[in-house]
Amino acid sequence: MNKRTLIIAEAGVNHNGDLNNAKKLIEIASTAGADYVKFQTYKADRIVTKKAIKASYQESPKTKNETQYEMLKRLELSEEMHYELMKQCQKHNIKFLSTGFDIDSIDFLRSLNNDLYKIPSGEINNLPYIKYIGGLKKNVIMSTGMSEIDEIETALNTLLDAGTKKKNITILHCTSQYPAPINELNLNAMVTIKNKFNISVGYSDHSMGIEIPCAAVALGATVIEKHFTINRNMEGPDHKASMEPNELSLMVKSIRNIESALGDG
């Protein structure tokens, strides 16, 4: 009880490929009091075919004929931009984190001395990738959107067999809709995961507002991850399902109050 929740402010691709936007997102996350600000590390050429279409929530009148590949290419962060963002994080006293979507990206993040690795929901069946991360024997957070309980078990066992200790793994319950309707969140699934695997759990939230991550903390989440943006009306795939700066600040403050209120029992 009364353990400090790790709060990850998910910038993702809400920088729109602009370094200044990315730096501003870091400043916002730091001001709000988040522990980490998280981006996405990938090379579009390695993770998507050039004819792949976009998901419906990614569609926009302004980018009507754009493919998934073209969108990801436009939002890709260069290695040089990663170095700039790490400097910005140091300046604003917040930890840098990024999700690597392929093994080469994991190697690059490893060269940056990352202390934490995030496995996104879409890679939970990518067992060679999970095995590689497990072999690093670092702290791992794994999202489970779209997966079934046996798929979570297989991914967890892959991490464990590769050498990562269970105490260093946190599994995040997640509903992969953007935004996710309240009645489809099934928040108690987080408790099911905790009890079945006897493991630390958390919640990756795509709902609107702040009440659901707060409820997750009351239910035992040790990690909260939530998208945020400079302005929800900006053009881009994830802005509409993201918090604005004042909401992020309120969520962090509310979670800290809940931790204080829970006490030691």
Order of alpha helices (4+ residues) and beta strands (2+ residues): beta-alpha-beta-alpha-alpha-alpha-beta-alpha-beta-alpha-beta-alpha-beta-alpha-beta-alpha-beta-alpha
